[in-house]
């Protein structure tokens, strides 16, 4: 299962075609794209993924004055989706996808600041409901651990304790940290500091089902200026396919 999480930066904009080309070149089985928007660049990406053979579900809201950043999920395997975005949230999205093979994806795009709290609560509730089902939480959580997710004197995360609760109370495992230990790596950078805010967390059932997954960051989209985030990838250690450019 080759999976890509990649924040599109305000709906992708002019780099949308290059972003789509990059995604297609990786031959993904599953993509989660926070900050997708229901506009021209967003439609180009969603239609391109459908042409690749992925089933696509997306949420892109509009206010009276502007488009609001949403999220897109695309997968080769069919799934049923429903929105779990907290009622009243002005920003951010949560989409739950139940796949026909019996596992579950919670695709996330969290807002900033105090507005993140209800998103964490929904994720904790879903983790509790899904203890007997393979569950993967994948998304831009705009949060991490302040001691290991912030470079130097970067601004500390709001609700870092709730991020820790996903593991302490929710029983979820940080797949990147499980593989890489205490290594420091950043998925988004300000002018001065790096932050690890794009995450894959899974319950024990998921870890048992997908024992050979490798979790890594691919900095190529950010370094090429296609977006301001690095991609997070999940790939099978035993069945990893050769991908052009790798």
PALO-119339 format. One record per atom (N, C-alpha, C, CB): x, y, z; residue in three letters. Coordinates in steps of 0.1 Angstrom, whole numbers, padded with zeros to 4 digits, always signed. Atoms other than C-alpha are relative to their C-alpha. Glycine has a CB too. Layout:
N
XYZALA/...
***
This chain:
246
+0009-0012+0000UNK/+0000+0000+0000UNK/+0009+0012+0000UNK/-0010+0000+0012UNK/-0008-0012+0001UNK/+0018+0031-0012UNK/-0009+0012+0002UNK/+0007+0001-0014UNK/+0009-0011-0005UNK/+0003+0061+0006UNK/+0008+0013+0000UNK/-0005-0003+0014UNK/-0006-0013-0001UNK/+0010+0098+0003UNK/-0009+0010+0007UNK/+0004+0005-0015UNK/+0007-0011-0006UNK/+0000+0126+0026UNK/+0007+0013-0004UNK/+0000-0001+0016UNK/-0007-0012+0005UNK/+0007+0161+0011UNK/-0010+0012+0001UNK/+0005-0002-0014UNK/+0007-0013-0001UNK/-0006+0195+0021UNK/+0002+0008-0012UNK/+0004+0008+0013UNK/-0001-0007+0014UNK/-0014+0215-0011UNK/+0003+0015+0001UNK/-0012-0002-0007UNK/-0003-0014-0001UNK/-0008+0250+0003UNK/-0011+0008-0007UNK/+0014+0004-0005UNK/+0011-0008+0005UNK/-0040+0270-0002UNK/-0006-0005-0013UNK/+0005+0014-0001UNK/+0006+0005+0012UNK/-0054+0247-0028UNK/+0008-0003-0012UNK/-0011+0009-0004UNK/-0010+0003+0011UNK/-0023+0243-0049UNK/+0003+0011-0009UNK/-0004-0012-0008UNK/-0002-0011+0009UNK/-0028+0272-0072UNK/+0008-0003-0013UNK/+0008+0011+0007UNK/-0007+0003+0013UNK/-0005+0275-0103UNK/+0008-0012+0000UNK/+0009+0012-0003UNK/-0008+0013+0001UNK/+0017+0245-0093UNK/-0008-0012-0001UNK/+0009-0001+0012UNK/+0009+0012-0001UNK/-0013+0222-0094UNK/+0004-0011-0010UNK/-0015+0004-0003UNK/-0003+0010+0010UNK/-0003+0205-0127UNK/+0013-0007+0004UNK/+0001+0006-0014UNK/-0012+0006-0004UNK/+0032+0199-0114UNK/-0001-0009+0012UNK/+0011+0011+0002UNK/+0003+0009-0012UNK/+0019+0186-0081UNK/-0007-0013-0004UNK/-0009+0008+0010UNK/+0007+0012+0005UNK/-0004+0162-0100UNK/+0010-0009-0006UNK/-0011+0004-0009UNK/-0010+0009+0007UNK/+0025+0150-0121UNK/+0009-0007+0010UNK/+0009+0009-0010UNK/-0008+0006-0010UNK/+0045+0144-0090UNK/-0007-0011+0007UNK/+0005+0011+0011UNK/+0008+0011-0006UNK/+0017+0124-0074UNK/-0001-0012-0009UNK/-0014+0006+0004UNK/+0002+0011+0009UNK/+0011+0104-0105UNK/+0013-0008-0002UNK/-0005+0005-0014UNK/-0013+0007+0002UNK/+0048+0096-0108UNK/+0003-0010+0011UNK/+0011+0010-0001UNK/-0002+0008-0011UNK/+0047+0080-0074UNK/-0010-0012+0000UNK/-0002+0007+0013UNK/+0009+0011+0001UNK/+0019+0056-0084UNK/-0007-0004+0013UNK/+0007-0013-0006UNK/+0005+0003-0013UNK/+0000+0059-0051UNK/-0012-0009+0000UNK/-0003+0013+0007UNK/+0013+0008-0002UNK/-0027+0035-0038UNK/-0009+0008+0008UNK/+0003-0013+0007UNK/+0008-0008-0009UNK/-0039+0061-0013UNK/+0006+0014+0001UNK/-0002-0006+0014UNK/-0006-0013-0002UNK/-0035+0099-0012UNK/-0010+0008+0010UNK/+0001+0008-0013UNK/+0008-0009-0009UNK/-0047+0124+0015UNK/+0006+0014-0002UNK/+0001-0004+0015UNK/-0005-0014+0004UNK/-0044+0161+0004UNK/-0007+0011+0008UNK/-0002+0002-0015UNK/+0005-0012-0007UNK/-0051+0187+0031UNK/+0002+0013-0008UNK/+0006+0001+0014UNK/+0000-0014+0007UNK/-0058+0223+0019UNK/-0004-0001-0014UNK/+0013+0006+0001UNK/+0006+0000+0013UNK/-0075+0210-0012UNK/-0012+0010+0000UNK/-0005-0015-0003UNK/+0011-0009+0002UNK/-0100+0235-0026UNK/-0008-0004-0012UNK/+0005+0015-0001UNK/+0010+0003+0011UNK/-0131+0232-0048UNK/+0001+0011-0010UNK/-0014-0002+0006UNK/-0002-0010+0011UNK/-0117+0254-0076UNK/+0007-0006-0012UNK/+0008+0012+0006UNK/-0007+0006+0012UNK/-0099+0250-0109UNK/+0012-0009+0003UNK/+0004+0011-0009UNK/-0011+0009-0003UNK/-0066+0237-0096UNK/-0004-0012+0008UNK/+0010+0008+0008UNK/+0005+0011-0008UNK/-0085+0215-0071UNK/-0006-0011-0009UNK/-0009+0004+0010UNK/+0007+0009+0009UNK/-0106+0200-0099UNK/+0010-0007-0009UNK/-0011+0007-0008UNK/-0011+0006+0008UNK/-0075+0194-0120UNK/+0006-0012+0007UNK/+0011+0011-0004UNK/-0006+0010-0008UNK/-0060+0174-0092UNK/-0009-0012+0002UNK/+0005+0005+0013UNK/+0009+0011-0002UNK/-0091+0154-0084UNK/-0003-0008-0012UNK/-0013+0006+0006UNK/+0003+0007+0012UNK/-0099+0146-0120UNK/+0013-0008-0005UNK/-0004+0010-0011UNK/-0012+0007+0004UNK/-0062+0136-0126UNK/+0001-0013+0008UNK/+0012+0009+0002UNK/+0000+0012-0008UNK/-0064+0112-0097UNK/-0010-0010-0004UNK/-0001+0004+0015UNK/+0010+0009+0006UNK/-0096+0097-0110UNK/+0005-0006-0012UNK/-0013+0007-0002UNK/-0006+0006+0012UNK/-0079+0092-0143UNK/+0010-0010+0002UNK/+0005+0011-0009UNK/-0010+0010-0004UNK/-0052+0073-0125UNK/-0006-0012+0006UNK/+0009+0007+0011UNK/+0007+0012-0004UNK/-0079+0049-0113UNK/-0003+0001+0015UNK/+0008-0012-0002UNK/+0003-0001-0015UNK/-0084+0063-0077UNK/-0015+0004+0001UNK/+0009+0010+0006UNK/+0013-0005-0004UNK/-0118+0067-0061UNK/+0002+0012+0009UNK/-0008-0011+0008UNK/-0003-0013-0006UNK/-0120+0103-0049UNK/-0012+0005+0008UNK/+0005+0010-0011UNK/+0010-0007-0008UNK/-0139+0120-0021UNK/+0006+0012+0005UNK/-0006-0009+0012UNK/-0006-0013-0004UNK/-0134+0156-0012UNK/-0010+0009+0007UNK/+0006+0007-0012UNK/+0008-0010-0006UNK/-0147+0184+0010UNK/+0007+0013-0002UNK/-0001-0003+0016UNK/-0005-0014+0002UNK/-0142+0220+0000UNK/-0011+0010+0002UNK/+0006+0001-0014UNK/+0011-0009-0004UNK/-0164+0245+0017UNK/+0003+0014-0006UNK/-0002+0001+0015UNK/-0001-0014+0004UNK/-0171+0281+0007UNK/-0006+0009+0010UNK/-0006+0002-0014UNK/+0007-0011-0007UNK/-0178+0312+0027UNK/-0006+0010-0010UNK/+0010+0007+0010UNK/+0006-0009+0010UNK/-0196+0341+0012UNK/+0011+0008-0008UNK/-0008+0011+0008UNK/-0010-0008+0006UNK/-0163+0358+0004UNK/+0012-0008-0007UNK/+0006+0009+0009UNK/-0011+0007+0005UNK/-0138+0330-0003UNK/-0001-0015+0002UNK/+0013+0005+0008UNK/+0000+0015-0002UNK/-0130+0293-0006UNK/+0007-0003+0013UNK/+0008-0006-0012UNK/-0006+0004-0012UNK/-0121+0275+0026UNK/+0008-0013-0003UNK/-0011-0003+0011UNK/-0008+0012+0002UNK/-0093+0249+0027UNK/-0007-0012+0005UNK/+0014+0002+0007UNK/+0007+0012-0004UNK/-0107+0214+0027UNK/+0010-0012+0000UNK/-0011-0003-0010UNK/-0009+0012+0000UNK/-0093+0179+0022UNK/-0005-0010-0011UNK/+0000-0007+0014UNK/+0004+0010+0010UNK/-0093+0152-0005UNK/+0006-0013+0004UNK/+0005+0005-0014UNK/-0005+0014-0001UNK/-0090+0114-0002UNK/-0002-0007-0013UNK/-0008-0007+0012UNK/+0001+0009+0012UNK/-0082+0092-0031UNK/+0006-0013+0002UNK/+0006+0007-0012UNK/-0005+0013-0003UNK/-0078+0055-0031UNK/-0004-0010-0011UNK/-0005-0006+0014UNK/+0003+0010+0010UNK/-0076+0025-0054UNK/-0011-0009+0005UNK/+0012-0009-0003UNK/+0011+0008-0006UNK/-0098+0005-0030UNK/-0012+0009+0003UNK/+0005-0006+0013UNK/+0012-0008-0003UNK/-0134+0016-0027UNK/-0003+0001+0015UNK/-0012-0008-0007UNK/+0003-0003-0014UNK/-0146+0031+0005UNK/-0013+0008+0001UNK/+0012+0008+0006UNK/+0012-0009-0004UNK/-0176+0048+0022UNK/+0006+0011+0009UNK/-0011-0008+0007UNK/-0005-0011-0008UNK/-0169+0082+0036UNK/-0011+0008+0007UNK/+0008+0009-0008UNK/+0009-0010-0006UNK/-0186+0105+0061UNK/+0008+0010+0007UNK/-0009-0007+0010UNK/-0007-0011-0006UNK/-0176+0138+0076UNK/-0002+0000+0015UNK/-0006+0014-0006UNK/+0000+0000-0015UNK/-0166+0140+0113UNK/+0005+0014+0004UNK/+0009-0011+0005UNK/-0005-0013-0004UNK/-0156+0177+0113UNK/-0009+0005+0011UNK/-0001+0010-0012UNK/+0008-0005-0011UNK/-0167+0192+0146UNK/-0010+0011-0004UNK/+0009+0005+0011UNK/+0011-0009+0004UNK/-0200+0211+0143UNK/+0005+0014+0004UNK/-0013-0004+0007UNK/-0003-0014-0003UNK/-0194+0249+0142UNK/+0014+0004-0004UNK/-0003+0002+0014UNK/-0014-0004+0003UNK/-0158+0247+0131UNK/+0001+0008-0013UNK/+0009-0013-0002UNK/-0001-0009+0011UNK/-0149+0275+0108UNK/+0011-0004-0010UNK/+0003+0014+0004UNK/-0011+0005+0008UNK/-0117+0258+0095UNK/+0003-0014+0004UNK/+0012+0009+0002UNK/-0004+0014-0003UNK/-0104+0223+0093UNK/-0010-0010-0005UNK/+0003-0001+0014UNK/+0009+0011+0004UNK/-0119+0190+0082UNK/+0005-0013+0005UNK/-0001-0001-0016UNK/-0002+0014-0003UNK/-0121+0154+0093UNK/-0009-0009-0008UNK/-0002-0003+0015UNK/+0008+0009+0009UNK/-0132+0126+0069UNK/+0004-0014+0005UNK/+0003+0002-0015UNK/-0002+0014-0003UNK/-0137+0090+0080UNK/-0003-0009-0012UNK/-0009-0004+0012UNK/+0002+0009+0012UNK/-0133+0064+0052UNK/+0001-0014+0005UNK/+0011+0003-0011UNK/+0000+0014-0003UNK/-0143+0028+0057UNK/+0002-0008-0013UNK/-0013-0004+0007UNK/-0004+0007+0012UNK/-0126+0005+0032UNK/-0006-0014-0001UNK/+0015-0001-0001UNK/+0007+0013+0001UNK/-0142-0026+0018UNK/+0008-0012+0006UNK/-0003-0003-0015UNK/-0008+0011-0005UNK/-0113-0047+0030UNK/+0000-0001+0016UNK/+0014+0001-0004UNK/+0002+0000-0014UNK/-0122-0038+0066UNK/+0008+0009+0009UNK/+0002-0014+0004UNK/-0008-0009-0008UNK/-0098-0011+0077UNK/-0006+0014-0002UNK/+0015+0000-0003UNK/+0006-0013-0001UNK/-0105+0026+0085UNK/+0010+0011+0000UNK/-0009+0001+0013UNK/-0008-0012+0001UNK/-0089+0059+0076UNK/-0007+0012+0006UNK/+0005+0002-0014UNK/+0005-0013-0004UNK/-0094+0091+0095UNK/+0010+0011-0006UNK/+0000+0001+0016UNK/-0008-0010+0007UNK/-0081+0119+0072UNK/-0002+0013+0006UNK/-0003+0000-0016UNK/+0002-0012-0009UNK/-0074+0151+0090UNK/+0007+0012-0006UNK/+0005-0003+0013UNK/-0006-0013+0002UNK/-0067+0188+0084UNK/-0004+0008+0012UNK/-0004+0006-0014UNK/+0004-0007-0012UNK/-0066+0206+0117UNK/+0002+0015-0002UNK/+0009-0005+0012UNK/-0002-0014+0000UNK/-0070+0243+0122UNK/+0011+0004+0010UNK/-0013+0008+0004UNK/-0011-0004-0009UNK/-0046+0264+0143UNK/-0006+0004+0014UNK/+0007+0013-0006UNK/+0003-0005-0013UNK/-0046+0275+0179UNK/-0010-0008+0008UNK/-0005+0014-0002UNK/+0010+0007-0008UNK/-0074+0267+0203UNK/-0011-0007-0007UNK/-0007+0010+0009UNK/+0010+0006+0008UNK/-0097+0257+0175UNK/+0003-0015-0003UNK/-0001+0007-0014UNK/-0003+0014+0002UNK/-0078+0224+0173UNK/-0006-0010+0010UNK/+0015-0002+0001UNK/+0004+0008-0011UNK/-0092+0211+0206UNK/-0011-0010-0004UNK/-0004+0008+0012UNK/+0011+0009+0004UNK/-0125+0197+0193UNK/+0004-0011-0010UNK/-0012+0007-0005UNK/-0005+0010+0010UNK/-0106+0179+0164UNK/+0007-0011+0008UNK/+0009+0007-0010UNK/-0006+0011-0008UNK/-0085+0161+0189UNK/-0010-0009+0007UNK/+0010+0006+0011UNK/+0010+0008-0007UNK/-0116+0151+0209UNK/-0007-0010-0009UNK/-0010+0009+0006UNK/+0006+0009+0009UNK/-0132+0136+0178UNK/+0009-0011-0003UNK/-0004+0008-0013UNK/-0010+0011+0003UNK/-0100+0117+0170UNK/+0001-0010+0012UNK/+0014+0006-0003UNK/+0000+0009-0011UNK/-0099+0103+0205UNK/-0012-0008+0001UNK/+0002+0008+0013UNK/+0012+0008-0001UNK/-0135+0093+0204UNK/+0000-0011-0011UNK/-0012+0009-0003UNK/+0000+0010+0011UNK/-0130+0075+0170UNK/+0010-0011+0003UNK/+0004+0007-0013UNK/-0010+0010-0004UNK/-0099+0058+0184UNK/-0006-0010+0010UNK/+0013+0006+0006UNK/+0007+0008-0010UNK/-0120+0045+0213UNK/-0010-0010-0007UNK/-0007+0008+0010UNK/+0011+0008+0007UNK/-0148+0033+0189UNK/+0007-0011-0009UNK/-0009+0009-0008UNK/-0006+0009+0011UNK/-0123+0016+0165UNK/+0011-0009+0006UNK/+0006+0009-0010UNK/-0010+0009-0006UNK/-0102-0005+0189UNK/+0001-0014-0006UNK/-0002-0001+0015UNK/+0000+0014+0006UNK/-0113-0037+0172UNK/+0001+0001-0015UNK/-0012-0007+0004UNK/-0001-0002+0014UNK/-0108-0022+0137UNK/+0013+0007-0003UNK/-0012+0009-0006UNK/-0013-0007+0004UNK/-0076-0012+0119UNK/-0003+0014-0003UNK/+0007-0008-0012UNK/+0002-0015+0002UNK/-0075+0026+0121UNK/+0013+0007-0002UNK/-0007+0006+0013UNK/-0012-0009+0004UNK/-0050+0050+0105UNK/-0005+0015+0001UNK/+0006-0003-0013UNK/+0002-0014+0000UNK/-0051+0087+0114UNK/+0011+0006-0008UNK/-0001+0006+0015UNK/-0010-0005+0009UNK/-0033+0105+0086UNK/-0004+0015-0003UNK/+0000-0008-0013UNK/+0003-0014+0003UNK/-0031+0143+0082UNK/+0009+0010+0005UNK/-0014+0003+0004UNK/-0007-0011-0005UNK/-0018+0177+0088UNK/-0007+0004+0013UNK/+0000+0012-0010UNK/+0006-0003-0013UNK/-0025+0181+0126UNK/+0004+0014+0005UNK/+0003-0011+0010UNK/-0005-0013-0005UNK/-0007+0215+0129UNK/+0004-0001+0014UNK/-0011+0010-0002UNK/-0004+0002-0014UNK/+0006+0201+0161UNK/+0011-0012+0001UNK/-0012-0004+0009UNK/-0009+0011-0003UNK/+0034+0178+0175UNK/+0004+0001+0014UNK/+0012+0000-0010UNK/-0006-0001-0013UNK/+0054+0173+0206UNK/+0010+0012+0001UNK/+0007-0013+0005UNK/-0009-0012-0001UNK/+0071+0205+0218UNK/+0015-0003+0002UNK/-0005+0009+0011UNK/-0014+0003-0003UNK/+0103+0187+0229UNK/+0006-0007-0012UNK/+0001-0009+0012UNK/-0006+0007+0011UNK/+0107+0168+0196UNK/-0005+0004-0014UNK/-0001-0015+0002UNK/+0007-0004+0012UNK/+0085+0185+0170UNK/+0002+0014-0004UNK/-0014-0003+0001UNK/-0003-0014+0003UNK/+0099+0220+0171UNK/+0015+0002+0000UNK/-0007+0010+0011UNK/-0014-0002+0001UNK/+0133+0231+0159UNK/+0004+0013+0007UNK/+0004+0001-0015UNK/-0006-0012-0006UNK/+0153+0255+0180UNK/-0010+0007+0009UNK/+0006+0009-0010UNK/+0009-0008-0007UNK/+0133+0284+0194UNK/-0013+0003-0007UNK/+0007+0013+0004UNK/+0013-0002+0007UNK/+0103+0279+0172UNK/-0011+0001+0010UNK/-0002-0012-0009UNK/+0012-0002-0009UNK/+0069+0288+0187UNK/-0006-0013+0004UNK/-0011+0009-0007UNK/+0005+0013-0005UNK/+0056+0259+0209UNK/-0014-0002-0006UNK/+0000+0000+0015UNK/+0013+0003+0005UNK/+0025+0241+0197UNK/-0010+0002+0011UNK/+0000-0015-0004UNK/+0012+0000-0008UNK/-0009+0248+0212UNK/-0006-0014+0000UNK/-0010+0011-0005UNK/+0006+0013-0002UNK/-0024+0216+0226UNK/+0009-0011-0004UNK/-0013-0001-0009UNK/-0009+0011+0001UNK/+0007+0196+0224UNK/-0004-0012+0009UNK/+0014+0004+0003UNK/+0004+0011-0010UNK/-0007+0176+0254UNK/-0011-0008-0006UNK/-0004+0006+0013UNK/+0011+0008+0006UNK/-0037+0166+0233UNK/+0006-0009-0011UNK/-0011+0009-0006UNK/-0007+0009+0009UNK/-0014+0153+0206UNK/+0006-0012+0007UNK/+0012+0008-0008UNK/-0006+0011-0007UNK/+0004+0132+0232UNK/-0011-0009+0005UNK/+0007+0006+0013UNK/+0012+0008-0005UNK/-0031+0120+0244UNK/-0004-0010-0011UNK/-0011+0009+0004UNK/+0003+0010+0010UNK/-0036+0104+0210UNK/+0007-0013+0002UNK/+0003+0006-0014UNK/-0008+0012-0003UNK/-0009+0080+0221UNK/-0003-0006+0014UNK/+0014+0002-0002UNK/+0002+0004-0014UNK/-0015+0079+0259UNK/-0014-0005+0002UNK/+0003+0012+0009UNK/+0014+0004-0002UNK/-0053+0077+0259UNK/-0006-0007-0012UNK/-0008+0013+0004UNK/+0006+0006+0012UNK/-0061+0068+0223UNK/+0006-0013-0004UNK/+0001+0010-0011UNK/-0006+0013+0004UNK/-0037+0039+0220UNK/+0006+0001-0014UNK/-0010-0011+0001UNK/-0005-0001+0013UNK/-0024+0053+0187UNK/+0016+0000+0000UNK/-0005+0012-0007UNK/-0014+0001+0001UNK/+0012+0047+0176UNK/+0005+0010-0011UNK/+0005-0014-0003UNK/-0006-0008+0010UNK/+0033+0074+0158UNK/+0009-0008-0009UNK/+0008+0012+0007UNK/-0007+0009+0009UNK/+0044+0054+0128UNK/+0014+0005-0004UNK/-0008-0003-0012UNK/-0014-0005+0003UNK/+0073+0077+0119UNK/+0009-0001+0012UNK/-0002+0015-0004UNK/-0009+0001-0012UNK/+0086+0079+0155UNK/+0003-0015+0003UNK/-0007+0007+0011UNK/-0002+0014-0003UNK/+0082+0041+0159UNK/+0012-0005-0009UNK/-0013-0008-0003UNK/-0011+0005+0009UNK/+0106+0036+0129UNK/+0013+0008+0002UNK/-0004+0002-0014UNK/-0012-0008+0000UNK/+0130+0065+0134UNK/+0004+0005+0014UNK/-0003+0013-0008UNK/-0005-0003-0014UNK/+0132+0068+0172UNK/+0000+0015+0003UNK/+0013-0006+0002UNK/-0001-0014-0005UNK/+0145+0102+0185UNK/+0005+0009-0011UNK/+0010+0000+0011UNK/-0005-0009+0011UNK/+0155+0115+0150UNK/-0009+0012-0001UNK/+0000-0008-0013UNK/+0008-0013+0003UNK/+0145+0151+0143UNK/-0001+0003-0015UNK/+0007+0012+0008UNK/+0002-0003+0014UNK/+0130+0159+0110UNK/-0013+0008-0001UNK/-0002-0013-0009UNK/+0011-0010+0000UNK/+0106+0186+0099UNK/-0008-0001-0013UNK/+0006+0014+0001UNK/+0009+0001+0012UNK/+0076+0185+0075UNK/-0005+0014-0005UNK/-0012-0009+0003UNK/+0003-0014+0004UNK/+0071+0223+0074UNK/+0010+0009+0007UNK/-0015+0004+0005UNK/-0010-0010-0005UNK/+0095+0252+0078UNK/-0005+0014+0000UNK/+0013-0002-0007UNK/+0001-0014+0001UNK/+0091+0288+0087UNK/+0013+0005-0005UNK/-0004+0006+0014UNK/-0013-0006+0004UNK/+0119+0312+0078UNK/+0011-0005+0008UNK/-0001+0015-0001UNK/-0011+0003-0009UNK/+0139+0302+0108UNK/+0000-0014+0006UNK/+0000+0010+0011UNK/+0002+0012-0008UNK/+0125+0270+0123UNK/-0008-0011-0008UNK/-0006+0002+0013UNK/+0008+0011+0006UNK/+0112+0235+0113UNK/-0010-0005+0010UNK/+0009-0011-0005UNK/+0011+0006-0009UNK/+0081+0218+0127UNK/-0004-0013-0007UNK/-0012+0010+0001UNK/+0005+0013+0005UNK/+0069+0182+0124UNK/-0015+0000+0003UNK/+0007-0012+0006UNK/+0015-0001-0002UNK/+0031+0186+0119UNK/-0008-0009-0009UNK/-0004+0015-0003UNK/+0007+0010+0008UNK/+0022+0160+0093UNK/+0003-0014+0005UNK/+0005+0002-0016UNK/-0002+0012-0008UNK/+0016+0127+0109UNK/-0008-0012-0005UNK/-0004+0003+0014UNK/+0008+0013+0002UNK/+0005+0090+0105UNK/+0001-0007+0014UNK/+0007-0009-0011UNK/+0002+0007-0012UNK/-0008+0075+0137UNK/-0010-0012-0001UNK/-0004+0009+0012UNK/+0008+0012+0003UNK/-0023+0040+0139UNK/-0002-0008+0013UNK/+0006-0009-0010UNK/+0003+0008-0011UNK/-0039+0017+0164UNK/+0007-0014-0001UNK/-0015-0002+0003UNK/-0007+0013+0000UNK/-0026-0018+0173UNK/-0005-0009-0011UNK/-0001-0007+0013UNK/+0006+0008+0011UNK/-0050-0035+0149UNK/+0006+0003-0014UNK/-0015+0001-0001UNK/-0006-0004+0013UNK/-0036-0015+0120UNK/+0015-0005-0001UNK/-0001+0015-0002UNK/-0014+0004+0000UNK/+0000-0022+0130UNK/+0001-0015-0002UNK/+0007+0004+0014UNK/+0000+0014+0002UNK/-0008-0059+0132UNK/-0003-0004-0014UNK/-0010-0007+0010UNK/+0005+0003+0013UNK/-0025-0058+0098UNK/+0011+0003-0011UNK/-0013+0007-0003UNK/-0010-0005+0010UNK/+0002-0038+0080UNK/+0014+0000+0007UNK/-0004+0014-0005UNK/-0012+0001-0008UNK/+0034-0051+0097UNK/+0012+0005-0006UNK/+0002-0014+0004UNK/-0013-0004+0007UNK/+0059-0041+0070UNK/+0000+0014-0006UNK/+0002-0010-0011UNK/+0000-0014+0005UNK/+0050-0005+0064UNK/+0012+0008+0004UNK/-0013+0007+0004UNK/-0011-0009-0002UNK/+0078+0020+0061UNK/-0006+0014+0000UNK/+0012-0002-0010UNK/+0005-0013-0001UNK/+0071+0056+0071UNK/+0011+0010-0001UNK/-0008+0003+0014UNK/-0011-0009+0002UNK/+0092+0085+0058UNK/-0005+0013-0005UNK/+0010-0006-0011UNK/+0003-0013+0006UNK/+0092+0121+0047UNK/+0007+0002-0013UNK/+0003+0012+0010UNK/-0006-0003+0013UNK/+0098+0131+0011UNK/+0000+0015-0001UNK/-0007-0007-0012UNK/+0000-0015+0000UNK/+0110+0167+0010UNK/+0000+0006-0014UNK/+0013+0004+0007UNK/-0001-0005+0014UNK/+0111+0169-0028UNK/-0011+0011-0004UNK/-0001-0011-0010UNK/+0010-0010+0004UNK/+0077+0187-0033UNK/+0002+0014+0007UNK/-0014-0004+0004UNK/-0003-0013-0007UNK/+0087+0214-0007UNK/+0012+0007-0006UNK/+0001-0002+0015UNK/-0013-0005+0005UNK/+0122+0218-0019UNK/-0001+0005-0015UNK/+0011-0010+0000UNK/+0002-0004+0014UNK/+0109+0222-0055UNK/-0010+0012-0001UNK/-0006-0011-0009UNK/+0009-0012+0000UNK/+0085+0250-0044UNK/-0014-0003-0004UNK/+0005+0010-0008UNK/+0013+0004+0004UNK/+0054+0230-0053UNK/-0010+0003+0011UNK/-0001-0015-0004UNK/+0008-0002-0011UNK/+0040+0234-0018UNK/+0010+0004+0012UNK/-0009-0012+0004UNK/-0009-0004-0012UNK/+0053+0245+0017UNK/+0001-0012+0010UNK/-0006+0012+0007UNK/-0001+0011-0009UNK/+0050+0210+0032UNK/+0008-0011-0007UNK/-0014-0006+0004UNK/-0005+0013+0005UNK/+0070+0178+0028UNK/-0011-0010-0001UNK/+0012-0005+0008UNK/+0010+0011+0001UNK/+0051+0147+0018UNK/+0004-0011+0011UNK/+0000-0007-0014UNK/-0002+0011-0008UNK/+0047+0119+0043UNK/-0004-0013-0008UNK/-0008+0001+0014UNK/+0003+0012+0008UNK/+0048+0084+0027UNK/+0000-0012+0009UNK/+0010-0001-0011UNK/+0000+0014-0006UNK/+0039+0049+0038UNK/+0001-0009-0012UNK/-0014-0002+0008UNK/-0003+0009+0011UNK/+0052+0021+0017UNK/+0003-0014+0006UNK/+0010+0004-0010UNK/-0003+0014-0005UNK/+0055-0017+0021UNK/+0014-0004-0002UNK/-0010-0010-0007UNK/-0014+0003+0001UNK/+0090-0028+0029UNK/+0002-0012-0009UNK/+0005-0003+0014UNK/-0003+0013+0007UNK/+0086-0062+0012UNK/-0005+0001-0015UNK/-0008-0011+0007UNK/+0005-0001+0014UNK/+0066-0051-0019UNK/+0001+0014-0006UNK/-0015-0004+0001UNK/-0002-0013+0005UNK/+0079-0016-0024UNK/+0003+0000-0015UNK/+0011+0007+0008UNK/-0002+0000+0014UNK/+0077-0008-0061UNK/+0010+0011-0004UNK/-0013+0003-0008UNK/-0009-0010+0005UNK/+0104+0010-0081UNK/-0008+0012-0005UNK/+0009-0006-0010UNK/+0007-0012+0004UNK/+0092+0046-0087UNK/+0010+0008-0008UNK/-0006+0007+0012UNK/-0009-0008+0008UNK/+0107+0068-0115UNK/+0005+0012+0009UNK/-0008+0005-0012UNK/-0006-0011-0007UNK/+0130+0094-0100UNK/+0005-0004+0014UNK/-0010+0010+0001UNK/-0005+0003-0013UNK/+0137+0075-0068UNK/+0013-0009-0001UNK/-0011-0008+0008UNK/
***
